[in-house]
Amino acid sequence: MIALNKPLPPDLEKLNAYLVQVNDSSWYTNFGPLHEQLTKRLEAYLGVQNLLLVSNGTLALQVACKALNINSAITTPFSFVATTSSLLWQGIDMAFSDIDMNSYNLCPIALDDALQQNNNYDGVVATHVYGNPCDVNGIADVANKHNKKVIYDAAHAFGINVGEQSVLNFGDASTLSFHATKVFHTVEGGAIVFKHRTDFDKAKQLINFGIQADGSLGEPGINAKLNEYQCAVGLTLLDDIDGVIKHRAALFKIYTNELNGIVELPQWHAQANFNGAYMPIFIACVQKQQDVMQALAKNNIQCRRYFTPSLDLAYDQQKSFGCANSQKIAGGVICLPLHNFMSVNDVIAVTDVIKEVL
Ligand SMILES: Cc1ncc(COP(=O)(O)O)c(C=O)c1O
């Protein structure tokens, strides 16, 4: 079987050495030494500052919104459900603006139109879908014009740069997920990268029940800390992450070459590198999409319709947001297997099946 995804297993010997340190120190959570080490190493690896580890990518979004005082947001309809469910759970008033048909990311022109019609939002929440960077300059122009804060859901964008700059350095904050299915993981986990140190400081209190540095209580907080055992997994996996990303990106390129002209593929940001986080393909014809999925299943190859439905259609929304592009893409997108343990032959086996059907 060719699995859709296979999480990275940490080297047990290395991991154990870290876990022994934790047991010896009896410091299991609450910003311990491994938390500090992982923070510093991730900041250096990713080329960012003000990185706050948190217990998952969902809480990362919620805490980022709280820290930036975002109580209403305009967001993308094409993302994993957590991008919007996390906001709704927090009572954030939400509207959708459509995506660009080429990149599948929030479209700056549609965003500008939406904000001209209704400027009543504190911020913009956009996802770098599949690790493909949004038009970060276009979104910055629109956000500046309308005086909006920007949060990027960068759950898929570990190790992605735009030019020389980490994609995480755009916007007021970027959130990461370190779920086991991601390129880099801590089993469960995540991080927020803040542009401003003051927002980082506020968020650090918020993820520790709102307790301030002097022990007094500030704004009500939550518990979203990453514990030392999970930091140990991160430190272990980080040693080999360059090789992992290189391999995944190489497989992504082979997929792209093999499938070019046979299926539609999202257009990648011209100045960005690849991390091989996902392998999305788009097949407009529903019958053909089903035929491909059936043929893959018959050949023991996993795939997933991902992301669907378009989120503007979820949760019994009262309003219609007119996100036709997102609805179209969500109707025809399929993610193919892509992970560190696949070989070039596995990729060719998948693309051969697709070519035979189409
Ligand atoms: C785009 C996106 N945002 C947010 C999340 C939520 O992350 P987590 O599973 O770490 O809570 C995911 C997770 O899988 C995701 O794909």
PDBQT file of the ligand as one rigid body, heavy atoms in Angstrom, charges set to zero:
ROOT
HETATM    1  C1  LIG A 401      -4.256  24.877   7.672  1.00  0.00    +0.000 C 
HETATM    2  C2  LIG A 401      -4.323  24.303   9.043  1.00  0.00    +0.000 A 
HETATM    3  N1  LIG A 401      -4.590  25.123  10.064  1.00  0.00    +0.000 NA
HETATM    4  C3  LIG A 401      -4.656  24.685  11.315  1.00  0.00    +0.000 A 
HETATM    5  C4  LIG A 401      -4.460  23.356  11.625  1.00  0.00    +0.000 A 
HETATM    6  C5  LIG A 401      -4.607  22.904  13.025  1.00  0.00    +0.000 C 
HETATM    7  O1  LIG A 401      -3.431  22.392  13.568  1.00  0.00    +0.000 OA
HETATM    8  P1  LIG A 401      -3.456  21.354  14.745  1.00  0.00    +0.000 P 
HETATM    9  O2  LIG A 401      -3.882  20.038  14.202  1.00  0.00    +0.000 OA
HETATM   10  O3  LIG A 401      -2.022  21.337  15.202  1.00  0.00    +0.000 OA
HETATM   11  O4  LIG A 401      -4.358  21.872  15.790  1.00  0.00    +0.000 OA
HETATM   12  C6  LIG A 401      -4.177  22.461  10.594  1.00  0.00    +0.000 A 
HETATM   13  C7  LIG A 401      -3.972  21.070  10.915  1.00  0.00    +0.000 C 
HETATM   14  O5  LIG A 401      -3.914  20.117  10.719  1.00  0.00    +0.000 OA
HETATM   15  C8  LIG A 401      -4.109  22.935   9.262  1.00  0.00    +0.000 A 
HETATM   16  O6  LIG A 401      -3.880  22.104   8.244  1.00  0.00    +0.000 OA
ENDROOT
TORSDOF 0
